[in-house]
Amino acid sequence: MGDDAVSIYQAHIDALSDTLLRRDHHAFSGRMSFPHTMILDNQAVVTPDAETSFHNLTEYAMTFQSQRVTEFIRLCSGAHFVTPTRMEGTHVFHMLSGATRLSAPYANRLRLELINGVWLETATSNAIRRANALSSLPVASDTPQPAPLPLFAPERTRT
């Protein structure tokens, strides 16, 4: 893997997909910096810490299991360095059960920051509708592009 933004970004989203499929919620949360902000339907949802992330991922996993999710495919559309320690990029997310698409593909935008020598996700924006419960599969938004990321917050932690 090179040091270019697209390679780093793609490696990050590949690792997220892998940890979700393996239900390794600690590894997934370990790729995040908290508080982590997710934009859905132009509303910010803040996950304050790894414990909350673990709880949310456990609930998501039950949904994925009940829907027989077998593949999360995330393909980087582009990424660039904002600073030497911050990058932003976009990708398209696909969710499959075998060869069957479970939801329409949707666009995502991520911010990664180099914290203690590791690229960690600090914010995401997803072009999906906000579900009433974590136990719902994502539904692509009527807007094809995700909302802008929240303003950069320099006070990052790994816990």
Helices and strands as residue ranges (DSSP letters): H 5-21, H 25-29, E 32-40, E 43-47, H 50-66, E 71-83, E 86-97, E 100-101, E 106-115, E 118-126, E 128-129, E 139-140
